[in-house]
Amino acid sequence: MDDLAALTLELIRERSENPPGNESGVADVIKSRLRDYLDLKEIRRGENRVNLIFGTGDLLVFNGHMDTVPVGRYWTHNPYGEIVGNIIYGRGSSDMKGALASLIVAIEEIVDRGEKDMLKKFKFAFVADEEQGGELGTRSILEELRARYGVVMEGSVFNGRICYRPGIRGTLWLKIISRGKSAHGSDPELGDNAVMNLADLLLRLKSIRMDFRKHQYLPDPTMALGTTFHGGEKVNVIPDHAEATLDIRTIPSMDVDGLMERIKKEIGLTGKDMSVEIIHQVPPAEIPLDSNVIGMVKGAVHDVTGRFPEPIGGKGSNDANYMIAYGIETVVFGPGDFALDNAHGSDEHITLERLITFRDIYRRMIENAKD
């Protein structure tokens, strides 16, 4: 079996679903591959929550997360790693253990050629908690990640076309709490149903307007309603409490304060006891299209594939938001293809061919990197 494929499978088989969050097994595999070549700083943010930073260079930091979303249901292939032909299946194959494996093998190839000194300009960060907002990962170790440029290895392939993402939408996660009055299920008129009140509000919010100017490449903002919904304790009791969450993705021109005011106004118009709170917020971020790190990406892609990649805006947010805000000029660039790989879904997969291509591109970026 190809070493890159074998390493990807090994990383997938170390379960790191978040929640609950446990990167220690993945971290042990990575340490076994790289600690003989590079200085290592290991930063723990709780039991089994591990961040690894190899190297001490300050030109460029590669960043990839070790956690995955939960496996979920309805897989037809082994969610903990299976190879069928040229395709690697498993949770994290596309997002983003395949990318980690491509980078690790690229580093090893440089070392095997006797050119370890080439790595002195770099840091290689393998981080925790990206799938839950990065509070225990990138956001908590920004000082240790300090570099002039950054590459976050999230997917930037779209329908088989290699691109790069110079900007990232922001994240605004909200929780709405509904308070009612309990009563016996046989006499509902005596109660005030918190679940129904909250459901009615969510339907009203479907028509809310988000003010923004279209961005050059980022998708328009989106609002996903009721991504979680909890309420009720027993079948014959009118519920007096319910909670729902909203996942809003923002872009630079968006009036977030105005949106919050409109949501609060809709809550007020219900006449019911409800409130909204922000549970996680990260602003959108972008870098100039003539950034040096984008030039590094474009040059390496052209060297390996003969084509220059184009900028594109992905729908998701990731750790690049934190790094750009901190002053690390960061591009999102990795082998995952969210149009084809079904990342976060059942039968998530990635092709070995694409991982090999990115192994070569990452190696070329290291070889060619300049201030």
BELDAHU-V427936 format. One record per backbone hydrogen bond with DSSP energy under -1.0 kcal/mol. NH is the residue of the N-H (numbers start at 1). CO is the residue of the C=O. If there is no record, write none. Layout:
BEGIN
nh=NH co=CO
nh=NH co=CO
END
This chain:
BEGIN
nh=6 co=2
nh=7 co=3
nh=8 co=4
nh=9 co=5
nh=10 co=6
nh=11 co=7
nh=12 co=8
nh=13 co=9
nh=15 co=13
nh=18 co=68
nh=21 co=17
nh=23 co=48
nh=27 co=23
nh=28 co=24
nh=29 co=25
nh=30 co=26
nh=31 co=27
nh=32 co=28
nh=34 co=30
nh=35 co=31
nh=37 co=34
nh=38 co=34
nh=41 co=53
nh=43 co=51
nh=45 co=49
nh=49 co=46
nh=51 co=43
nh=52 co=126
nh=53 co=41
nh=54 co=124
nh=55 co=39
nh=57 co=122
nh=59 co=121
nh=60 co=121
nh=61 co=149
nh=62 co=123
nh=63 co=151
nh=64 co=125
nh=66 co=127
nh=68 co=16
nh=81 co=78
nh=82 co=89
nh=84 co=87
nh=87 co=84
nh=88 co=350
nh=89 co=82
nh=90 co=348
nh=91 co=79
nh=93 co=90
nh=97 co=92
nh=100 co=96
nh=101 co=97
nh=102 co=98
nh=103 co=99
nh=104 co=100
nh=105 co=101
nh=106 co=102
nh=107 co=103
nh=108 co=104
nh=109 co=105
nh=110 co=106
nh=111 co=107
nh=112 co=108
nh=113 co=109
nh=114 co=111
nh=115 co=110
nh=118 co=115
nh=119 co=116
nh=120 co=117
nh=122 co=119
nh=123 co=60
nh=124 co=54
nh=125 co=62
nh=126 co=52
nh=127 co=64
nh=132 co=129
nh=133 co=130
nh=134 co=129
nh=139 co=134
nh=140 co=137
nh=141 co=138
nh=145 co=141
nh=148 co=58
nh=149 co=59
nh=150 co=329
nh=151 co=61
nh=152 co=331
nh=153 co=63
nh=156 co=334
nh=157 co=336
nh=158 co=161
nh=161 co=158
nh=163 co=156
nh=164 co=310
nh=165 co=332
nh=168 co=285
nh=170 co=250
nh=171 co=282
nh=172 co=248
nh=173 co=280
nh=174 co=246
nh=175 co=277
nh=176 co=244
nh=177 co=275
nh=178 co=242
nh=179 co=273
nh=180 co=240
nh=181 co=192
nh=185 co=236
nh=187 co=184
nh=190 co=187
nh=191 co=188
nh=192 co=181
nh=194 co=239
nh=197 co=193
nh=198 co=194
nh=199 co=195
nh=200 co=196
nh=201 co=197
nh=202 co=198
nh=203 co=199
nh=204 co=200
nh=205 co=201
nh=207 co=204
nh=208 co=205
nh=222 co=249
nh=224 co=247
nh=227 co=245
nh=230 co=243
nh=232 co=241
nh=237 co=234
nh=238 co=183
nh=242 co=178
nh=243 co=230
nh=244 co=176
nh=245 co=228
nh=246 co=174
nh=247 co=224
nh=248 co=172
nh=249 co=222
nh=250 co=170
nh=254 co=251
nh=255 co=211
nh=256 co=254
nh=259 co=255
nh=260 co=256
nh=261 co=257
nh=262 co=258
nh=263 co=259
nh=264 co=260
nh=265 co=261
nh=266 co=262
nh=267 co=263
nh=268 co=264
nh=269 co=265
nh=271 co=268
nh=274 co=272
nh=275 co=177
nh=277 co=175
nh=279 co=173
nh=280 co=173
nh=282 co=171
nh=285 co=168
nh=287 co=166
nh=291 co=288
nh=295 co=291
nh=296 co=292
nh=297 co=293
nh=298 co=294
nh=299 co=295
nh=300 co=296
nh=301 co=297
nh=302 co=298
nh=303 co=299
nh=304 co=300
nh=305 co=301
nh=306 co=302
nh=312 co=164
nh=321 co=318
nh=323 co=319
nh=324 co=320
nh=325 co=321
nh=326 co=322
nh=327 co=324
nh=328 co=323
nh=329 co=148
nh=331 co=150
nh=332 co=165
nh=333 co=152
nh=341 co=337
nh=345 co=342
nh=349 co=341
nh=350 co=88
nh=352 co=86
nh=355 co=351
nh=356 co=352
nh=357 co=353
nh=358 co=354
nh=359 co=355
nh=360 co=356
nh=361 co=357
nh=362 co=358
nh=363 co=359
nh=364 co=360
nh=365 co=361
nh=366 co=362
nh=367 co=363
nh=368 co=364
nh=369 co=365
END
